[in-house]
Each structure stands twice: as C-alpha cells, then as structure tokens.
C-alpha cells in the first residue's frame, strides 16, 4: 500500500469532506480529509490505482488538487 497527501482547494464544510472521501473510496482506496489543512491523505494500492486517477476523481467532485 502507498500513502500520499494531496492539497485540495475548495473544501469548506463537512459536505466537502464527505464528497472527497466518497470519491476516493469508490476507487477502492481510503481517504481521510483534514479540512483545516485542506489536505486529503490517501492510502491506495499502486498496482491497481494511479495518483492521476485519484486526482481526477477528486476534481470531478468540483475541487482543485494543487499537489
């Protein structure tokens, strides 16, 4: 398993947290949002999922991944 922390702009409330965590979970990964730091920590299997796919899933929810 790999672990990455992504900076995400546009998150401001619990709905945002739920949207991002759900998008990551639907890919088969685990995400934990830190709203205060505007970050999401993602644990994923790099043999099954790319970082780009994770970023795309978050951005499809309307947020900007800046890292």
PQR file of N, CA, C, O and H, with PARSE charges and radii, in Angstrom:
ATOM      1  N   UNK A   1       0.837  -1.189   0.000 -0.4000 1.5000
ATOM      2  CA  UNK A   1       0.000   0.000   0.000 -0.0000 2.0000
ATOM      3  C   UNK A   1       0.880   1.250   0.000  0.5500 1.7000
ATOM      4  O   UNK A   1       1.921   1.313   0.653 -0.5500 1.4000
ATOM      5  N   UNK A   2       0.418   2.231  -0.754 -0.4000 1.5000
ATOM      6  CA  UNK A   2       1.103   3.524  -0.803 -0.0000 2.0000
ATOM      7  C   UNK A   2       0.275   4.561  -0.069  0.5500 1.7000
ATOM      8  O   UNK A   2      -0.927   4.392   0.131 -0.5500 1.4000
ATOM      9  H   UNK A   2      -0.429   2.180  -1.284  0.4000 1.0000
ATOM     10  N   UNK A   3       0.927   5.616   0.321 -0.4000 1.5000
ATOM     11  CA  UNK A   3       0.277   6.693   1.047 -0.0000 2.0000
ATOM     12  C   UNK A   3       0.711   8.014   0.415  0.5500 1.7000
ATOM     13  O   UNK A   3       1.898   8.231   0.171 -0.5500 1.4000
ATOM     14  H   UNK A   3       1.904   5.754   0.159  0.4000 1.0000
ATOM     15  N   UNK A   4      -0.252   8.892   0.154 -0.4000 1.5000
ATOM     16  CA  UNK A   4       0.058  10.203  -0.419 -0.0000 2.0000
ATOM     17  C   UNK A   4      -0.843  11.240   0.234  0.5500 1.7000
ATOM     18  O   UNK A   4      -1.984  10.949   0.593 -0.5500 1.4000
ATOM     19  H   UNK A   4      -1.216   8.716   0.352  0.4000 1.0000
ATOM     20  N   UNK A   5      -0.324  12.444   0.382 -0.4000 1.5000
ATOM     21  CA  UNK A   5      -1.120  13.559   0.889 -0.0000 2.0000
ATOM     22  C   UNK A   5      -1.258  14.572  -0.238  0.5500 1.7000
ATOM     23  O   UNK A   5      -0.264  15.057  -0.779 -0.5500 1.4000
ATOM     24  H   UNK A   5       0.603  12.681   0.091  0.4000 1.0000
ATOM     25  N   UNK A   6      -2.495  14.883  -0.582 -0.4000 1.5000
ATOM     26  CA  UNK A   6      -2.786  15.831  -1.654 -0.0000 2.0000
ATOM     27  C   UNK A   6      -3.386  17.102  -1.082  0.5500 1.7000
ATOM     28  O   UNK A   6      -4.257  17.042  -0.215 -0.5500 1.4000
ATOM     29  H   UNK A   6      -3.302  14.490  -0.143  0.4000 1.0000
ATOM     30  N   UNK A   7      -2.930  18.251  -1.557 -0.4000 1.5000
ATOM     31  CA  UNK A   7      -3.531  19.537  -1.211 -0.0000 2.0000
ATOM     32  C   UNK A   7      -4.746  19.728  -2.107  0.5500 1.7000
ATOM     33  O   UNK A   7      -4.656  19.571  -3.324 -0.5500 1.4000
ATOM     34  H   UNK A   7      -2.222  18.300  -2.261  0.4000 1.0000
ATOM     35  N   UNK A   8      -5.881  20.066  -1.505 -0.4000 1.5000
ATOM     36  CA  UNK A   8      -7.124  20.215  -2.261 -0.0000 2.0000
ATOM     37  C   UNK A   8      -7.752  21.561  -1.919  0.5500 1.7000
ATOM     38  O   UNK A   8      -8.049  21.842  -0.759 -0.5500 1.4000
ATOM     39  H   UNK A   8      -5.955  20.193  -0.516  0.4000 1.0000
ATOM     40  N   UNK A   9      -7.947  22.381  -2.932 -0.4000 1.5000
ATOM     41  CA  UNK A   9      -8.584  23.690  -2.748 -0.0000 2.0000
ATOM     42  C   UNK A   9     -10.083  23.575  -3.004  0.5500 1.7000
ATOM     43  O   UNK A   9     -10.530  22.781  -3.832 -0.5500 1.4000
ATOM     44  H   UNK A   9      -7.705  22.153  -3.875  0.4000 1.0000
ATOM     45  N   UNK A  10     -10.848  24.386  -2.275 -0.4000 1.5000
ATOM     46  CA  UNK A  10     -12.286  24.453  -2.491 -0.0000 2.0000
ATOM     47  C   UNK A  10     -13.111  23.732  -1.441  0.5500 1.7000
ATOM     48  O   UNK A  10     -14.338  23.833  -1.456 -0.5500 1.4000
ATOM     49  H   UNK A  10     -10.485  25.031  -1.602  0.4000 1.0000
ATOM     50  N   UNK A  11     -12.482  23.012  -0.537 -0.4000 1.5000
ATOM     51  CA  UNK A  11     -13.212  22.323   0.528 -0.0000 2.0000
ATOM     52  C   UNK A  11     -13.459  23.294   1.674  0.5500 1.7000
ATOM     53  O   UNK A  11     -12.550  23.995   2.119 -0.5500 1.4000
ATOM     54  H   UNK A  11     -11.485  22.929  -0.524  0.4000 1.0000
ATOM     55  N   UNK A  12     -14.716  23.325   2.149 -0.4000 1.5000
ATOM     56  CA  UNK A  12     -15.020  24.277   3.213 -0.0000 2.0000
ATOM     57  C   UNK A  12     -15.969  23.738   4.290  0.5500 1.7000
ATOM     58  O   UNK A  12     -16.200  24.411   5.295 -0.5500 1.4000
ATOM     59  H   UNK A  12     -15.454  22.756   1.788  0.4000 1.0000
ATOM     60  N   UNK A  13     -16.520  22.537   4.095 -0.4000 1.5000
ATOM     61  CA  UNK A  13     -17.522  22.053   5.051 -0.0000 2.0000
ATOM     62  C   UNK A  13     -17.542  20.528   5.081  0.5500 1.7000
ATOM     63  O   UNK A  13     -16.801  19.872   4.348 -0.5500 1.4000
ATOM     64  H   UNK A  13     -16.332  21.991   3.279  0.4000 1.0000
ATOM     65  N   UNK A  14     -18.390  19.978   5.929 -0.4000 1.5000
ATOM     66  CA  UNK A  14     -18.484  18.521   6.046 -0.0000 2.0000
ATOM     67  C   UNK A  14     -18.994  17.871   4.772  0.5500 1.7000
ATOM     68  O   UNK A  14     -18.620  16.737   4.471 -0.5500 1.4000
ATOM     69  H   UNK A  14     -18.992  20.510   6.524  0.4000 1.0000
ATOM     70  N   UNK A  15     -19.837  18.560   4.017 -0.4000 1.5000
ATOM     71  CA  UNK A  15     -20.292  18.017   2.735 -0.0000 2.0000
ATOM     72  C   UNK A  15     -19.087  17.814   1.808  0.5500 1.7000
ATOM     73  O   UNK A  15     -18.995  16.805   1.108 -0.5500 1.4000
ATOM     74  H   UNK A  15     -20.140  19.481   4.262  0.4000 1.0000
ATOM     75  N   UNK A  16     -18.185  18.764   1.814 -0.4000 1.5000
ATOM     76  CA  UNK A  16     -16.964  18.663   1.001 -0.0000 2.0000
ATOM     77  C   UNK A  16     -16.146  17.446   1.433  0.5500 1.7000
ATOM     78  O   UNK A  16     -15.673  16.676   0.597 -0.5500 1.4000
ATOM     79  H   UNK A  16     -18.260  19.583   2.383  0.4000 1.0000
ATOM     80  N   UNK A  17     -15.988  17.285   2.725 -0.4000 1.5000
ATOM     81  CA  UNK A  17     -15.237  16.159   3.271 -0.0000 2.0000
ATOM     82  C   UNK A  17     -15.854  14.851   2.792  0.5500 1.7000
ATOM     83  O   UNK A  17     -15.150  13.969   2.298 -0.5500 1.4000
ATOM     84  H   UNK A  17     -16.372  17.911   3.404  0.4000 1.0000
ATOM     85  N   UNK A  18     -17.168  14.731   2.938 -0.4000 1.5000
ATOM     86  CA  UNK A  18     -17.858  13.511   2.538 -0.0000 2.0000
ATOM     87  C   UNK A  18     -17.724  13.246   1.045  0.5500 1.7000
ATOM     88  O   UNK A  18     -17.522  12.102   0.638 -0.5500 1.4000
ATOM     89  H   UNK A  18     -17.739  15.447   3.339  0.4000 1.0000
ATOM     90  N   UNK A  19     -17.833  14.278   0.230 -0.4000 1.5000
ATOM     91  CA  UNK A  19     -17.729  14.128  -1.224 -0.0000 2.0000
ATOM     92  C   UNK A  19     -16.357  13.604  -1.630  0.5500 1.7000
ATOM     93  O   UNK A  19     -16.250  12.684  -2.440 -0.5500 1.4000
ATOM     94  H   UNK A  19     -17.998  15.207   0.561  0.4000 1.0000
ATOM     95  N   UNK A  20     -15.311  14.195  -1.064 -0.4000 1.5000
ATOM     96  CA  UNK A  20     -13.946  13.794  -1.412 -0.0000 2.0000
ATOM     97  C   UNK A  20     -13.662  12.378  -0.913  0.5500 1.7000
ATOM     98  O   UNK A  20     -13.124  11.557  -1.656 -0.5500 1.4000
ATOM     99  H   UNK A  20     -15.398  14.943  -0.406  0.4000 1.0000
ATOM    100  N   UNK A  21     -14.012  12.089   0.325 -0.4000 1.5000
ATOM    101  CA  UNK A  21     -13.749  10.758   0.873 -0.0000 2.0000
ATOM    102  C   UNK A  21     -14.522   9.688   0.115  0.5500 1.7000
ATOM    103  O   UNK A  21     -13.998   8.597  -0.111 -0.5500 1.4000
ATOM    104  H   UNK A  21     -14.449  12.755   0.930  0.4000 1.0000
ATOM    105  N   UNK A  22     -15.764   9.980  -0.283 -0.4000 1.5000
ATOM    106  CA  UNK A  22     -16.565   9.019  -1.044 -0.0000 2.0000
ATOM    107  C   UNK A  22     -15.963   8.781  -2.425  0.5500 1.7000
ATOM    108  O   UNK A  22     -15.905   7.640  -2.884 -0.5500 1.4000
ATOM    109  H   UNK A  22     -16.189  10.866  -0.099  0.4000 1.0000
ATOM    110  N   UNK A  23     -15.518   9.837  -3.087 -0.4000 1.5000
ATOM    111  CA  UNK A  23     -14.919   9.703  -4.418 -0.0000 2.0000
ATOM    112  C   UNK A  23     -13.687   8.805  -4.362  0.5500 1.7000
ATOM    113  O   UNK A  23     -13.482   7.973  -5.247 -0.5500 1.4000
ATOM    114  H   UNK A  23     -15.564  10.764  -2.713  0.4000 1.0000
ATOM    115  N   UNK A  24     -12.873   8.969  -3.334 -0.4000 1.5000
ATOM    116  CA  UNK A  24     -11.670   8.157  -3.174 -0.0000 2.0000
ATOM    117  C   UNK A  24     -12.051   6.715  -2.842  0.5500 1.7000
ATOM    118  O   UNK A  24     -11.465   5.776  -3.382 -0.5500 1.4000
ATOM    119  H   UNK A  24     -13.039   9.645  -2.616  0.4000 1.0000
ATOM    120  N   UNK A  25     -13.012   6.544  -1.973 -0.4000 1.5000
ATOM    121  CA  UNK A  25     -13.459   5.207  -1.565 -0.0000 2.0000
ATOM    122  C   UNK A  25     -14.016   4.420  -2.751  0.5500 1.7000
ATOM    123  O   UNK A  25     -13.791   3.214  -2.859 -0.5500 1.4000
ATOM    124  H   UNK A  25     -13.488   7.307  -1.535  0.4000 1.0000
ATOM    125  N   UNK A  26     -14.736   5.097  -3.636 -0.4000 1.5000
ATOM    126  CA  UNK A  26     -15.311   4.427  -4.807 -0.0000 2.0000
ATOM    127  C   UNK A  26     -14.236   3.898  -5.757  0.5500 1.7000
ATOM    128  O   UNK A  26     -14.512   3.020  -6.575 -0.5500 1.4000
ATOM    129  H   UNK A  26     -14.919   6.077  -3.548  0.4000 1.0000
ATOM    130  N   UNK A  27     -13.028   4.419  -5.655 -0.4000 1.5000
ATOM    131  CA  UNK A  27     -11.907   3.926  -6.462 -0.0000 2.0000
ATOM    132  C   UNK A  27     -11.246   2.700  -5.844  0.5500 1.7000
ATOM    133  O   UNK A  27     -10.416   2.047  -6.476 -0.5500 1.4000
ATOM    134  H   UNK A  27     -12.804   5.131  -4.990  0.4000 1.0000
ATOM    135  N   UNK A  28     -11.622   2.390  -4.598 -0.4000 1.5000
ATOM    136  CA  UNK A  28     -11.009   1.269  -3.901 -0.0000 2.0000
ATOM    137  C   UNK A  28      -9.865   1.681  -2.996  0.5500 1.7000
ATOM    138  O   UNK A  28      -9.057   0.847  -2.587 -0.5500 1.4000
ATOM    139  H   UNK A  28     -12.297   2.920  -4.084  0.4000 1.0000
ATOM    140  N   UNK A  29      -9.797   2.971  -2.682 -0.4000 1.5000
ATOM    141  CA  UNK A  29      -8.755   3.495  -1.800 -0.0000 2.0000
ATOM    142  C   UNK A  29      -9.420   4.034  -0.532  0.5500 1.7000
ATOM    143  O   UNK A  29     -10.646   4.095  -0.437 -0.5500 1.4000
ATOM    144  H   UNK A  29     -10.454   3.648  -3.014  0.4000 1.0000
ATOM    145  N   UNK A  30      -8.605   4.417   0.422 -0.4000 1.5000
ATOM    146  CA  UNK A  30      -9.102   5.034   1.650 -0.0000 2.0000
ATOM    147  C   UNK A  30      -8.571   6.450   1.735  0.5500 1.7000
ATOM    148  O   UNK A  30      -7.369   6.684   1.609 -0.5500 1.4000
ATOM    149  H   UNK A  30      -7.609   4.368   0.345  0.4000 1.0000
ATOM    150  N   UNK A  31      -9.475   7.392   1.948 -0.4000 1.5000
ATOM    151  CA  UNK A  31      -9.082   8.788   2.064 -0.0000 2.0000
ATOM    152  C   UNK A  31      -9.556   9.391   3.363  0.5500 1.7000
ATOM    153  O   UNK A  31     -10.655   9.096   3.832 -0.5500 1.4000
ATOM    154  H   UNK A  31     -10.451   7.202   2.050  0.4000 1.0000
ATOM    155  N   UNK A  32      -8.731  10.230   3.940 -0.4000 1.5000
ATOM    156  CA  UNK A  32      -9.071  10.944   5.174 -0.0000 2.0000
ATOM    157  C   UNK A  32      -8.759  12.414   4.957  0.5500 1.7000
ATOM    158  O   UNK A  32      -7.607  12.798   4.758 -0.5500 1.4000
ATOM    159  H   UNK A  32      -7.838  10.470   3.558  0.4000 1.0000
ATOM    160  N   UNK A  33      -9.806  13.232   4.999 -0.4000 1.5000
ATOM    161  CA  UNK A  33      -9.655  14.669   4.757 -0.0000 2.0000
ATOM    162  C   UNK A  33      -9.312  15.381   6.053  0.5500 1.7000
ATOM    163  O   UNK A  33      -9.891  15.098   7.102 -0.5500 1.4000
ATOM    164  H   UNK A  33     -10.742  12.921   5.160  0.4000 1.0000
ATOM    165  N   UNK A  34      -8.364  16.310   5.972 -0.4000 1.5000
ATOM    166  CA  UNK A  34      -8.068  17.247   7.050 -0.0000 2.0000
ATOM    167  C   UNK A  34      -8.524  18.603   6.525  0.5500 1.7000
ATOM    168  O   UNK A  34      -7.806  19.265   5.776 -0.5500 1.4000
ATOM    169  H   UNK A  34      -7.894  16.540   5.120  0.4000 1.0000
ATOM    170  N   UNK A  35      -9.715  19.003   6.925 -0.4000 1.5000
ATOM    171  CA  UNK A  35     -10.327  20.222   6.401 -0.0000 2.0000
ATOM    172  C   UNK A  35      -9.523  21.468   6.769  0.5500 1.7000
ATOM    173  O   UNK A  35      -9.400  22.382   5.954 -0.5500 1.4000
ATOM    174  H   UNK A  35     -10.298  18.465   7.534  0.4000 1.0000
ATOM    175  N   UNK A  36      -8.981  21.518   7.972 -0.4000 1.5000
ATOM    176  CA  UNK A  36      -8.216  22.684   8.418 -0.0000 2.0000
ATOM    177  C   UNK A  36      -6.986  22.920   7.543  0.5500 1.7000
ATOM    178  O   UNK A  36      -6.628  24.063   7.260 -0.5500 1.4000
ATOM    179  H   UNK A  36      -9.081  20.775   8.635  0.4000 1.0000
ATOM    180  N   UNK A  37      -6.343  21.832   7.119 -0.4000 1.5000
ATOM    181  CA  UNK A  37      -5.140  21.946   6.297 -0.0000 2.0000
ATOM    182  C   UNK A  37      -5.434  21.858   4.800  0.5500 1.7000
ATOM    183  O   UNK A  37      -4.532  21.994   3.974 -0.5500 1.4000
ATOM    184  H   UNK A  37      -6.633  20.903   7.350  0.4000 1.0000
ATOM    185  N   UNK A  38      -6.706  21.628   4.458 -0.4000 1.5000
ATOM    186  CA  UNK A  38      -7.113  21.446   3.061 -0.0000 2.0000
ATOM    187  C   UNK A  38      -6.304  20.349   2.389  0.5500 1.7000
ATOM    188  O   UNK A  38      -5.772  20.519   1.292 -0.5500 1.4000
ATOM    189  H   UNK A  38      -7.439  21.517   5.129  0.4000 1.0000
ATOM    190  N   UNK A  39      -6.226  19.201   3.091 -0.4000 1.5000
ATOM    191  CA  UNK A  39      -5.477  18.056   2.593 -0.0000 2.0000
ATOM    192  C   UNK A  39      -6.332  16.796   2.673  0.5500 1.7000
ATOM    193  O   UNK A  39      -7.249  16.689   3.487 -0.5500 1.4000
ATOM    194  H   UNK A  39      -6.657  19.062   3.983  0.4000 1.0000
ATOM    195  N   UNK A  40      -6.002  15.854   1.808 -0.4000 1.5000
ATOM    196  CA  UNK A  40      -6.573  14.517   1.904 -0.0000 2.0000
ATOM    197  C   UNK A  40      -5.425  13.521   1.866  0.5500 1.7000
ATOM    198  O   UNK A  40      -4.588  13.543   0.963 -0.5500 1.4000
ATOM    199  H   UNK A  40      -5.257  15.941   1.147  0.4000 1.0000
ATOM    200  N   UNK A  41      -5.404  12.654   2.860 -0.4000 1.5000
ATOM    201  CA  UNK A  41      -4.406  11.591   2.916 -0.0000 2.0000
ATOM    202  C   UNK A  41      -5.048  10.346   2.319  0.5500 1.7000
ATOM    203  O   UNK A  41      -6.117   9.920   2.757 -0.5500 1.4000
ATOM    204  H   UNK A  41      -6.084  12.636   3.593  0.4000 1.0000
ATOM    205  N   UNK A  42      -4.400   9.774   1.333 -0.4000 1.5000
ATOM    206  CA  UNK A  42      -4.968   8.639   0.615 -0.0000 2.0000
ATOM    207  C   UNK A  42      -4.046   7.442   0.723  0.5500 1.7000
ATOM    208  O   UNK A  42      -2.849   7.539   0.454 -0.5500 1.4000
ATOM    209  H   UNK A  42      -3.531  10.120   0.977  0.4000 1.0000
ATOM    210  N   UNK A  43      -4.616   6.307   1.121 -0.4000 1.5000
ATOM    211  CA  UNK A  43      -3.904   5.035   1.122 -0.0000 2.0000
ATOM    212  C   UNK A  43      -4.478   4.214  -0.018  0.5500 1.7000
ATOM    213  O   UNK A  43      -5.692   4.024  -0.104 -0.5500 1.4000
ATOM    214  H   UNK A  43      -5.588   6.229   1.340  0.4000 1.0000
ATOM    215  N   UNK A  44      -3.600   3.723  -0.900 -0.4000 1.5000
ATOM    216  CA  UNK A  44      -4.069   3.007  -2.079 -0.0000 2.0000
ATOM    217  C   UNK A  44      -3.043   1.976  -2.530  0.5500 1.7000
ATOM    218  O   UNK A  44      -1.870   2.041  -2.165 -0.5500 1.4000
ATOM    219  H   UNK A  44      -2.614   3.877  -0.829  0.4000 1.0000
ATOM    220  N   UNK A  45      -3.505   1.036  -3.323 -0.4000 1.5000
ATOM    221  CA  UNK A  45      -2.641   0.014  -3.901 -0.0000 2.0000
ATOM    222  C   UNK A  45      -2.156   0.527  -5.254  0.5500 1.7000
ATOM    223  O   UNK A  45      -2.923   0.609  -6.213 -0.5500 1.4000
ATOM    224  H   UNK A  45      -4.459   0.983  -3.620  0.4000 1.0000
ATOM    225  N   UNK A  46      -0.881   0.869  -5.312 -0.4000 1.5000
ATOM    226  CA  UNK A  46      -0.331   1.479  -6.530 -0.0000 2.0000
ATOM    227  C   UNK A  46      -0.315   0.525  -7.722  0.5500 1.7000
ATOM    228  O   UNK A  46      -0.133   0.965  -8.858 -0.5500 1.4000
ATOM    229  H   UNK A  46      -0.259   0.803  -4.533  0.4000 1.0000
ATOM    230  N   UNK A  47      -0.501  -0.766  -7.485 -0.4000 1.5000
ATOM    231  CA  UNK A  47      -0.577  -1.706  -8.609 -0.0000 2.0000
ATOM    232  C   UNK A  47      -1.964  -1.717  -9.241  0.5500 1.7000
ATOM    233  O   UNK A  47      -2.144  -2.243 -10.339 -0.5500 1.4000
ATOM    234  H   UNK A  47      -0.649  -1.123  -6.563  0.4000 1.0000
ATOM    235  N   UNK A  48      -2.944  -1.138  -8.551 -0.4000 1.5000
ATOM    236  CA  UNK A  48      -4.324  -1.132  -9.055 -0.0000 2.0000
ATOM    237  C   UNK A  48      -4.854   0.263  -9.350  0.5500 1.7000
ATOM    238  O   UNK A  48      -5.862   0.406 -10.043 -0.5500 1.4000
ATOM    239  H   UNK A  48      -2.798  -0.710  -7.658  0.4000 1.0000
ATOM    240  N   UNK A  49      -4.191   1.291  -8.836 -0.4000 1.5000
ATOM    241  CA  UNK A  49      -4.729   2.646  -8.917 -0.0000 2.0000
ATOM    242  C   UNK A  49      -3.595   3.661  -9.041  0.5500 1.7000
ATOM    243  O   UNK A  49      -2.584   3.567  -8.344 -0.5500 1.4000
ATOM    244  H   UNK A  49      -3.372   1.175  -8.273  0.4000 1.0000
ATOM    245  N   UNK A  50      -3.776   4.629  -9.936 -0.4000 1.5000
ATOM    246  CA  UNK A  50      -2.746   5.654 -10.111 -0.0000 2.0000
ATOM    247  C   UNK A  50      -3.105   6.921  -9.339  0.5500 1.7000
ATOM    248  O   UNK A  50      -4.266   7.160  -9.004 -0.5500 1.4000
ATOM    249  H   UNK A  50      -4.597   4.704 -10.502  0.4000 1.0000
ATOM    250  N   UNK A  51      -2.089   7.717  -9.069 -0.4000 1.5000
ATOM    251  CA  UNK A  51      -2.315   9.003  -8.410 -0.0000 2.0000
ATOM    252  C   UNK A  51      -3.172   9.891  -9.301  0.5500 1.7000
ATOM    253  O   UNK A  51      -4.020  10.635  -8.809 -0.5500 1.4000
ATOM    254  H   UNK A  51      -1.147   7.523  -9.341  0.4000 1.0000
ATOM    255  N   UNK A  52      -2.953   9.813 -10.606 -0.4000 1.5000
ATOM    256  CA  UNK A  52      -3.746  10.625 -11.540 -0.0000 2.0000
ATOM    257  C   UNK A  52      -5.222  10.284 -11.455  0.5500 1.7000
ATOM    258  O   UNK A  52      -6.064  11.179 -11.526 -0.5500 1.4000
ATOM    259  H   UNK A  52      -2.265   9.208 -11.005  0.4000 1.0000
ATOM    260  N   UNK A  53      -5.553   9.001 -11.304 -0.4000 1.5000
ATOM    261  CA  UNK A  53      -6.959   8.590 -11.184 -0.0000 2.0000
ATOM    262  C   UNK A  53      -7.576   9.155  -9.907  0.5500 1.7000
ATOM    263  O   UNK A  53      -8.739   9.557  -9.898 -0.5500 1.4000
ATOM    264  H   UNK A  53      -4.869   8.274 -11.247  0.4000 1.0000
ATOM    265  N   UNK A  54      -6.798   9.183  -8.838 -0.4000 1.5000
ATOM    266  CA  UNK A  54      -7.278   9.747  -7.571 -0.0000 2.0000
ATOM    267  C   UNK A  54      -7.530  11.242  -7.732  0.5500 1.7000
ATOM    268  O   UNK A  54      -8.575  11.752  -7.326 -0.5500 1.4000
ATOM    269  H   UNK A  54      -5.853   8.856  -8.845  0.4000 1.0000
ATOM    270  N   UNK A  55      -6.566  11.940  -8.326 -0.4000 1.5000
ATOM    271  CA  UNK A  55      -6.729  13.379  -8.558 -0.0000 2.0000
ATOM    272  C   UNK A  55      -7.958  13.659  -9.425  0.5500 1.7000
ATOM    273  O   UNK A  55      -8.734  14.566  -9.128 -0.5500 1.4000
ATOM    274  H   UNK A  55      -5.718  11.526  -8.655  0.4000 1.0000
ATOM    275  N   UNK A  56      -8.131  12.887 -10.486 -0.4000 1.5000
ATOM    276  CA  UNK A  56      -9.270  13.077 -11.384 -0.0000 2.0000
ATOM    277  C   UNK A  56     -10.593  12.889 -10.654  0.5500 1.7000
ATOM    278  O   UNK A  56     -11.533  13.656 -10.862 -0.5500 1.4000
ATOM    279  H   UNK A  56      -7.500  12.150 -10.727  0.4000 1.0000
ATOM    280  N   UNK A  57     -10.672  11.870  -9.797 -0.4000 1.5000
ATOM    281  CA  UNK A  57     -11.907  11.599  -9.056 -0.0000 2.0000
ATOM    282  C   UNK A  57     -12.251  12.757  -8.123  0.5500 1.7000
ATOM    283  O   UNK A  57     -13.421  13.117  -7.986 -0.5500 1.4000
ATOM    284  H   UNK A  57      -9.909  11.246  -9.627  0.4000 1.0000
ATOM    285  N   UNK A  58     -11.249  13.336  -7.488 -0.4000 1.5000
ATOM    286  CA  UNK A  58     -11.471  14.477  -6.595 -0.0000 2.0000
ATOM    287  C   UNK A  58     -11.893  15.700  -7.402  0.5500 1.7000
ATOM    288  O   UNK A  58     -12.811  16.421  -7.010 -0.5500 1.4000
ATOM    289  H   UNK A  58     -10.299  13.043  -7.599  0.4000 1.0000
ATOM    290  N   UNK A  59     -11.232  15.928  -8.514 -0.4000 1.5000
ATOM    291  CA  UNK A  59     -11.559  17.090  -9.344 -0.0000 2.0000
ATOM    292  C   UNK A  59     -12.946  16.970  -9.977  0.5500 1.7000
ATOM    293  O   UNK A  59     -13.605  17.983 -10.212 -0.5500 1.4000
ATOM    294  H   UNK A  59     -10.487  15.342  -8.833  0.4000 1.0000
ATOM    295  N   UNK A  60     -13.395  15.741 -10.256 -0.4000 1.5000
ATOM    296  CA  UNK A  60     -14.739  15.528 -10.780 -0.0000 2.0000
ATOM    297  C   UNK A  60     -15.809  15.959  -9.779  0.5500 1.7000
ATOM    298  O   UNK A  60     -16.949  16.232 -10.154 -0.5500 1.4000
ATOM    299  H   UNK A  60     -12.859  14.918 -10.066  0.4000 1.0000
ATOM    300  N   UNK A  61     -15.429  16.017  -8.498 -0.4000 1.5000
ATOM    301  CA  UNK A  61     -16.365  16.465  -7.460 -0.0000 2.0000
ATOM    302  C   UNK A  61     -16.409  17.990  -7.355  0.5500 1.7000
ATOM    303  O   UNK A  61     -17.199  18.538  -6.586 -0.5500 1.4000
ATOM    304  H   UNK A  61     -14.503  15.795  -8.193  0.4000 1.0000
ATOM    305  N   UNK A  62     -15.563  18.671  -8.124 -0.4000 1.5000
ATOM    306  CA  UNK A  62     -15.576  20.119  -8.146 -0.0000 2.0000
ATOM    307  C   UNK A  62     -14.474  20.795  -7.349  0.5500 1.7000
ATOM    308  O   UNK A  62     -14.533  22.000  -7.107 -0.5500 1.4000
ATOM    309  H   UNK A  62     -14.921  18.225  -8.748  0.4000 1.0000
ATOM    310  N   UNK A  63     -13.467  20.031  -6.939 -0.4000 1.5000
ATOM    311  CA  UNK A  63     -12.371  20.574  -6.136 -0.0000 2.0000
ATOM    312  C   UNK A  63     -11.100  20.576  -6.970  0.5500 1.7000
ATOM    313  O   UNK A  63     -10.987  19.830  -7.943 -0.5500 1.4000
ATOM    314  H   UNK A  63     -13.418  19.052  -7.136  0.4000 1.0000
ATOM    315  N   UNK A  64     -10.151  21.411  -6.590 -0.4000 1.5000
ATOM    316  CA  UNK A  64      -8.887  21.529  -7.306 -0.0000 2.0000
ATOM    317  C   UNK A  64      -7.768  20.879  -6.513  0.5500 1.7000
ATOM    318  O   UNK A  64      -7.483  21.283  -5.386 -0.5500 1.4000
ATOM    319  H   UNK A  64     -10.242  22.017  -5.800  0.4000 1.0000
ATOM    320  N   UNK A  65      -7.135  19.872  -7.100 -0.4000 1.5000
ATOM    321  CA  UNK A  65      -5.962  19.250  -6.487 -0.0000 2.0000
ATOM    322  C   UNK A  65      -4.760  20.072  -6.936  0.5500 1.7000
ATOM    323  O   UNK A  65      -4.473  20.169  -8.129 -0.5500 1.4000
ATOM    324  H   UNK A  65      -7.367  19.544  -8.016  0.4000 1.0000
ATOM    325  N   UNK A  66      -4.064  20.657  -5.975 -0.4000 1.5000
ATOM    326  CA  UNK A  66      -2.956  21.554  -6.312 -0.0000 2.0000
ATOM    327  C   UNK A  66      -1.598  20.918  -6.058  0.5500 1.7000
ATOM    328  O   UNK A  66      -0.569  21.555  -6.282 -0.5500 1.4000
ATOM    329  H   UNK A  66      -4.297  20.578  -5.006  0.4000 1.0000
ATOM    330  N   UNK A  67      -1.576  19.694  -5.603 -0.4000 1.5000
ATOM    331  CA  UNK A  67      -0.319  18.979  -5.376 -0.0000 2.0000
ATOM    332  C   UNK A  67      -0.509  17.537  -5.738  0.5500 1.7000
ATOM    333  O   UNK A  67       0.426  16.744  -5.624 -0.5500 1.4000
ATOM    334  H   UNK A  67      -2.412  19.176  -5.421  0.4000 1.0000
TER
END
